[in-house]
């Protein structure tokens, strides 16, 4: 029990020299790539071009994920808004557009 008291007296740490952690500043060019935003654009374009409902819904979901994890507002918002427009355009053309020509029976 007495060794505990003597170890606290010999503590080499100095609370007066402790500084709070400040994260280093990172430039927007050095930020990691937003993969969910890129995937949202790809799915949005595929949903519009090939009229796949699943791709349009996945584009909307990836847009929401990218919006929640947005790091750089200026560049990410442009990409997210473009992907969101492709996703919405795909949903509108799939659900409200004319039907696909199919085999006549």
Secondary structure, 3 states (H helix, E strand, C coil): CHHHHHHHHCCCCCHHHCCCCCCCCCCHHHCCCCHHHHHHHHHHHHHHHCCCHHHHHHHHHHHHHHHHCCCCHHHHHHHHHHHHHHHHHHHHHHHHCCCCCCCCC
